[in-house]
Structures are given as C-alpha cells and as structure tokens.
Amino acid sequence: MELSIIITSYKQPEMLKILLDSIKKHLTLPKDEYEIIVADSMTEEDTEMMMREDYPETIFVGSSENIGFGGTVKNGYEKSHGEYILIMNGDVIVKEGAIEMLLDYIRKHPSVGIVGPKLLSFNESVQPSCFRFYTLSTIIYRRTFLGKLRIGNAQVDRFMMKDFDHKSTREVDWVQGSAMMTRRSSVEKIGLMDPRFKMYFEDVDWCRRFWENGLRVVYFPAADMYHYHGRGSAGKGVIKTLLSKKLAWIHIASALKYFWKYFGKPIPKY
C-alpha cells in the first residue's frame, strides 16, 4: 500500500465528517493504494457511532483518555501499512489535488523527510504553518508585553517567517503538525513523536529530529488545504479567557521541556 492517511481527532465529529467527505470527494488515488485511519482521543459515543455507521471502510482507533496529539499519531501509525504517511488534524479540509501533490513531491525528493502544505483560512488568507525554531526569547516576546516593543516584534516576525511570502517551496525549520507528510522508512529511523510533549511542541521536536538525522523539512505551498484554526480558544467571555490562559500555560510548560531537552545542543544547520 502506498499511502496511509492518519487523522487525529478530538471531540469534533462535525469537522471530522467534513474532512472525511473532502477526502472522499477529492482524492483520486485507487482505493487499494491508500487507507484512512482515524485516531481519536477521549472518544465520545457520537463520534464512534458516526464512524461505525457512516464510514465503515475507515479504520477507527478510539481512546477513553485524552492521549494528546502524539498519542493519537502513535495509535494511528501502529495500524497503518502505507509507504508514505499523511498526518492531518480533524479540523483540516482537503482541496482538490492537494494530497496527490504532496505525495508526488516526497516521492521525487528522497532527501525530504517531512513536507507540509500551505494552510488557508476559509477566506483564502494564508495561515502561518512554517516557522523557524523557537528560542527562549521567542517565548518571552510572544507571551509578555515585551512582544510589543520593536525588538520583540522583530523577533516574533522572524519566528513566524514574515520575511517570506509563503508562495514558493523552501526548506524550513519546522512545519505545523496540522498537516504533514512523511515516509515510513523515515519514521522507522527517527522514531515517533516524543511522548513527553502531550500538547504543543510535538511537531517542533519531531522536525528538529528529522533535521538532526539529515532529512529535510520542506514547505510546499503548491498543495494547499483549509484549516479551521482556533478551536482551542472556542467559547465566549470568561470561559474563553480561562481556556486561553490554560492553553498558554500548557504551551509554556511544553516549551520548558523542549528547551531542557535541547539545552546546550546546537540548532541544526542546513
């Protein structure tokens, strides 16, 4: 089998349905050349019922616990058989030709370990999905008032690659885990995502490990997908504020784990 599509899902069956339908509509590969695996976290009855009744051909892997992004990727990967692996969040919508273009690109470039598409909001604006590696100052400037200073703003802009028009293919430090394609041989060499990162930094760490092992990470905007970004801050008023603060602290905690892991180690050069 050529391609395994691993979809990571968490309590959003409506968005998951839209994604699955978009794959069914737009993917042109022969059915015997790909498989779809939905790896769900903290599975609820309505999600399990939808998958069983509406998508019986899709492999469904549920979990009674919140196992995080890396945990769902692991569960999906362990059920997969494809030579190439496409990982997508359940809040992505596939556009016509996007999967085929990613697959064609990584096939033709054996030195590429991970390739990521361009992500779009529903108004067609480009979402940031490729970045430079974090530094400690990046976290400080992004999470404090210092980010409003000229030097802080410049550092954040550099991290988010605002000096790049996002229209051309190029090597990048890391691509967002919302949508990324790799190959099985690379995963077997590098290993799966580090379980120490249950939420945030799994993709940063993974891309860094690919670079450290001589495998390139590439942003490929010819392939584009829609991404319903911002579900983590869903809600209104006080609930939204409290959730945002909780997610911010989780992000900071993951950042500290990341910096401790790579303390004293040089950032990969390419």
BELMO-V965824 format. One line per field, one symbol per residue. ss: DSSP state (~ for helix, > for strand, _ for the rest). phi: phi as a letter, one per 40 degrees, with the letter a starting at -180 (. if undefined). psi: psi as a letter, one per 40 degrees, with the letter a starting at -180 (. if undefined). A space follows every 50 residues. Layout:
ss = ???
phi = ???
psi = ???
//
This chain:
ss = __>>>>>>>___~~~~~~~~~~~~~~____~~~>>>>>>>____~~~~~~ ~~~~____>>>______~~~~~~~~~~~_____>>>>>>__>>>___~~~ ~~~~~~~~___>>>>>>>>>_____>>__>>____~~~~~~~~_~~~~_~ ~~~~~~~~~__________>>__>>___>>>>>~~~~~~~__________ _~~~~~~~~~~~___>>>>>>>>>>>>___~~~___~~~~~~~~~~~~~~ ~~~~~~~~~~~_________
phi = .cbbbbbcbafbcccdcccccccdcbcbcdccbabbbbbbbfcbcccccc cccbbccccbbcacbccgccccccccccccbccbbbbbccbbbccdgccc ccccccdcbccccbbbccbbcccgccccabacccbccdccccbbcccccd ccccccccdcfccbcgbbcacbcabccdaabbbdccccccgcccccbcag gcccccccccdcbgbcbbcbcccbbcbcchccbchbfccccccccccccc cccccccccccbdgcccdba
psi = hdhhhhhhihfgddddddddddddddheiideeiihhhhihfhidddddd ddddfdehhhhiheiheidddddddddeeieidihhhiiefihhiheddd dddddddegeehdhhiihhiieeeihiheiiiiiidddddddeiedeeid dddddddddefeehefeihiiidiihedhihaidddddddiaihedgdhi edddddddddddeehihhhgedhiiihgiedefiaibddddddddddddd dddddddddddehehihhi.
//
